[in-house]
Amino acid sequence: MINTGNTRGAAEKILEANILGGGDSSRLHQRLVEEERAAHGVGAGCAAHKTDGLFFVSGVLEAGKLDKFRSLSLEEIDKLKND
């Protein structure tokens, strides 16, 4: 769960979800699908409300790549937080 606190916070989370997983040029697609071949497809989304919400990453994984998918996704989330 995420705490957006207000409408602006919700908008920021939606923007972050698009940067991470909004299409073939997104950070997650480039890293997990194109570079690392850990997934066939990947996306990110946010169900944001004024007081709380949910941020998620989803994907269609290569067999046996769950741990790699998870760790690479968390790396990309950390990079975005630190940019």
N, C-alpha and C positions, 0 to 999 in steps of 0.2 A: 504494500500500500504506500501511496505517496501522500504527502500533505501539501496541497497547492496553496492553501491559505486565502487565495482570492482569484478573480478571473484572470488577472495578468499571470499569476503563477500557473494556471491551467494552460494558458496560451503558450507559455515557455515550454511546458512539458510536451505539448503537442508538436511544437517546433523541433524539440530534441528527438522525438520519436521519428519525425520525418527525416531528419539528418541521419539518424542511425539506420533506419530500415525502410525508407520511402522510395523504393525502386532500385533499378539496376546501378545507379550511380551512388547509392547510399554507402556509408562506411561499412556496415555489416555485410552487404552484398559483395562489395569489392574484396573484403578480407576473407569472409567465410566461404563464398562461392567461387570467386575468381582466383584468389591467391592460394588459399589453403585447401580448397576442395573438400571442406568439411560438411558442406550442405549443397543440395540442389537448388534451394531457394530459402530466403530469409526475409523477415519483416519485423517491424516494431510498431507498437501502438500505445495509446494512452486513453484511458477512460477517466477524464479529469472532471472534477466537480469543485465547488467552492471550498469545501473543507477537506476532502480526501479524494483518492482516486487509485487507479491501478496502472502501472507501467509494465509492459510485457514485451518480450522478444519471442518470436516463433520461427520455426523452420522445418523444412523437409530435409532430414539428415541423411548422410551417407551411413551405411551400416557400420556400427561400432564406433561412431564419431561423437557420441553424446558428450563425453568429458571434454573433448577438444572444442566442440561447439560452445559448451558452457564457458570454458575458460577464455576463449577468444572473444565471446560476446561481452563478458565482464571486463576484459581489457579495453575493448572499444568504448564501453560505457564510461570507464575511468578516464580514458583519453578525452572524451567529450566533456566530462565534468571539469577537467583540468585545463581545457583550452580557453 
